[in-house]
Amino acid sequence: MNLLVEEFQRHFFSMTRLPSFPWSSLLEHLQRDTSSQLISEILDQTCRHSLCRKFPPSVRFRRLFLSQLIKQQEEAGADPLDELYDALAEVLGPEDANECYKNYLLPHGGAVTLLENTALISQGTTGLVTWEAGLYLAEWALDHREVFTGRTVLELGSGMGVTGITVCRCCSPSSLVFSDYNPSVLQKLRTNVGVNGLSNATPVVSVEQLDWTSATEEQLQKIGADVVIAADVTYDPEVARNLVTLVSKVIRSSGPEVFICSTIRNLETHHGFKQHLENAGIKHKVITGGASRVFCYDRTLSLELIQLYR
């Protein structure tokens, strides 16, 4: 596949912000070659792709994407393509729903498909959408599959499940426990586990409600995690404090490797989280070196991955 077409496809299926698409590269190509071939290829790998038919991005997003594609074609004076206008006509009528699919394409083929809410905050929670730290942690997992292979993995605050599903699909854990507390999040998380074919497959997968304030060491011993992962769970001082309480119990119960990825939005809150770790006798080290670029998301954000240990 043409690299430019592939880049458009990855951005399209993960519904990244339209300005992040490689429009300038497309315009340069169209000014050199005014045929409709490249536009047709982009259309085939996005709106006319079987993945879009089965798990479509939001109607509004597709409408904006196609409108911008037409604008680029007209600005370059390229040959018109009837199929492009037909695709736009398909999404002009339907109203947008409050749910849509995002598809995060994997390096070996296939995708992590997630049913998400279109609003960043809905039903009183931010857990019904995927956040950047989860995508970064998933990329790191793809680069360090040996951490998860043959092991029991517990994910805290799974949200829509992008990290855990990526680990299940690509890193061969023996089992993985997705966990969250919000009932609406858990319901959609179970849907996403099923959509990705993990309900009755290897590894053994379960989705459990886990209250960080009341979970017991006995409950955590029963899970028996070898590896614990979490992403974007330190954004609030109280949430971060409860997380440290839970992690202390997890470390005492089964002594797992613990990896937490955070988007640093507020330095005071982030430093407060690390202070809670220190007060609990939990050490940490920042994992440097980055991760392979697999998914499309805002890379200007400050993301930090740490490993916790006694």
Secondary structure, DSSP 8 states (H G I E B T S, - for coil): --HHHHHHHHHHHTT--GGGS-HHHHHHHHHH--SSHHHHHHHHTTTTSHHHHHS---HHHHHHHHHHHHHHHHHHT----HHHHHHHHHHHSS---SEEEEEEE-TTS-EEEEEEESSSSBTTBSTTS--HHHHHHHHHHHH-GGGTTTSEEEEES-TT-HHHHHHHHHS--SEEEEEES-HHHHHHHHHHHHHTT-TTSSSEEEEEE--TTT--HHHHHHHT-SEEEEES--SSHHHHHHHHHHHHHHHHHH--EEEEEEE-S-HHHHHHHHHHHHHTT-EEEE--S-----S-S-TTS-EEEEEEE-
